């Protein structure tokens, strides 16, 4: 919410039980719990939220006996999660932290206060005698470090394979000493630390830019206040060298474990969409995203991009629509919270109240919604405001004859195309896995097998297979589609989904004009066989 390093319990407390979330009973079951953070001395608080300064603290740093290491993060932005980050803002934040701490250190020296003695008195008064330092051992610890390391993975229950989670934030903490790093693409992380006693390790579904917020039951809306996280536990110095975890599938959608597992597959799919966009030359940035996942309160899936729209009335009605009519006092409380945490993408991951959706279902759905997010970056706010307004006013896609349905036809066809194409590419990469091959075939068959004349399907008029037919060769005879076009690419198709294109007919005209009437006869036949 703020990019500060937030914790849901005071940093000076000795935790007796390590869990994923703590909700302060003083705020009531519907309120957002208190959050705690540590900022450099005299650092300005840059967010417009109520806050209290609990106390000023002097942090004795045992590694060099002089200054506290600058924590590798910048409260004003996402640029400092990686200690090796070269972002200029990161360097400024680190320099300011060091300079402020140096001034505090000099003040102690000027008063003739021995820092080691001060630290030991503080530990004794706070009831933490086990933290007291032996002055004779301090110098021996100068420049000594150890490493918190491990691998973070997730189980894909559709193919029975553990896959790595890359780009995730891993945090370690002992008292006020906070460290963090992002996992590499293979799921591995490594953090240089010097914890003398046990430290807490946790995984957070954010990288400072993307954030996945989760709600695993009907009413605990405060869970949306922070990204989904998993506390791995408290570990000794030796144990920190290998703290690994694989998120397991959990069939109960109302459990924390299910929310974490869904967040993991959502995370991997979002990263995969950006990589595949680049592979096809669709270079539109969709990294700064706010994603809601919930067991049952939101619509099935959507990409409203509400966080970037400036239409206040649309945002209000959009929240009502995506909350599925939650009303009464709980609806009011939910809306107050969610108006500050507006989603770009939503996902309802409970197929029912008792079953979490499968990895393959989540992957295809998130690729679909990421296609919309990418489309948004091409067409802008005005186009997307009209797109969302149509869906809200029609309670969904409406009909082929609804005013404005042309925009829905081309946009939803793009979502279906990318969901199927990127999903098939992902599962097709697991060579030799029969389950992966089965998913691969199903995703492509869903694009190939559409029968546009089948009006028994309420969405028959959305040409979900059209874009794929422009790129492939051949067509099942049962569909009635005349597909002799095969020379187009995803990038060509995407460029013809610009803000001036509001119908399938306009898409066809734009596509041909941009590409020198490439296969014009075949393209006209194809579009006509889809009923346009």
Order of alpha helices (4+ residues) and beta strands (2+ residues): alpha-alpha-alpha-beta-beta-beta-beta-beta-beta-beta-beta-beta-alpha-beta-beta-alpha-alpha-beta-beta-beta-alpha-alpha-alpha-alpha-alpha-alpha-alpha
